[in-house]
Amino acid sequence: MSNRIVIIPTYNEIENIEAIIRKVMSLNPLFDLLIVDDGSPDGTGQKVKELQQEFSDRIHLQERKGKLGLGTAYIHGFKYALKHGFEYIFEMDADFSHNPDDLVKLYNACANDGADMAIGSRYIKGVNVVNWPIGRVLMSYFAGYYVRFVTGMPIMDATAGFKCYTRKVLKTIDLDSIKFVGYAFQVEMKFTAWKFGFNIVEVPIIFTDRTKGQSKMSANIFKEAILGVIQMKITSLFKRYIPEKTEETKPVYELMGV
């Protein structure tokens, strides 16, 4: 077992799951992989079980009953990773929109360059998106502008779902207090880490839209993101971002001068 684990939530990803697993398993340094599958009726979970026979010590599977949402899948995965002692915890999609090779860049940003959170950013160096229609590119880009305007958070790709967290970030955040389940979840996690004063960096990546399977984006997810950012900002005005004092969060106290 390595000290690095990649969390991939899945629902009906049978067309991508074997290829993405084999690619992550081939990387150097080694990464463990946790699949959080929401009862995919297409056999995604069963395929993961088959591959566990080949990579038994590095592939982990958590199966949930029904489609419970992206955010709850990641929270489930974060708790699993913390319980099992991982130091670097990654988020990634199953559909190759995130290039698995970039996991190494995100890891180096945290392990070697001192970041507490590293974001695989589509917009830190221009617009690096492939195969999206122009309308979706504009919607995504201006969503980031909207988030920066409302929250004051200086992150170009606020909705990005390709990230590396250090253990201390996830230990500091009260994971049970994270409310959003769609793409607003991605904003909420970044905003909360930023409010705690963690060092967040953006690492340039190229995002390529999926070529197999179907997108999980919906109007309700988009609505949650738009309204959720305002709600999140208002709530933050009445909240103190002081972590519980433990050995693992001691560096945060030192950073804050508390």
GIBEL-V335157 format. One line per field, one symbol per residue. phi: phi as a letter, one per 30 degrees, with the letter a starting at -180 (. if undefined). psi: psi as a letter, one per 30 degrees, with the letter a starting at -180 (. if undefined). burial: + if it has 24 or more other ideal C-beta (glycine too) atoms within 12 Angstrom, else -. A space follows every 50 residues. Layout:
# GIBEL-V335157
phi=???
psi=???
burial=???
This chain:
# GIBEL-V335157
phi=.dcbbccbdbahcddcdddddddddddbddbdbcccccieddjedddddd ddddbdcbccbbcccjdcjeddddeedddddddcidcbbccaddcidcde ededdddddddcciddbccdcdbdbiccbcicdedddddddddddedddd ciddbdcdceccbbcdedddddddddddcdccddedddddddddddiddc bccdbcccdecbicdcdbdddddeddddddedddeddcbcccdddbddce ddddddic
psi=kagkkkkjkkjihfffeeeeeeeeffljlkklkjkjkhhkfggeeeeeee fffeheffkkkjkljljfkeeeeeeeeeeeeeeggkfkkkkklfggfkjf ffeeeeeeeeefggkekkkjkfgfibjikkgkleeeeeeeefeeeeeeee fgkhkeifgkgjlkklefeffekjfffkelfbffeeeeeeeeeeffgljk lkkklkkkkkfkakkgkleeeeeeeeeeeeeeeeeffgkkijlkjlefge feeeefg.
burial=-+-+++++++++++-+++-++-+++-+---++++++++-+---++-++-- +---+--+++++++----++++++++++++++---+++++++++++++++ -++++++-+++---++++++++++--+++----------++-++-+++-+ +-+-+++++++++++++++++++-+--+++++++++++++++++++++++ +++++++-++--+--++---+--+++-++--++--+----+-+-----+- ++------
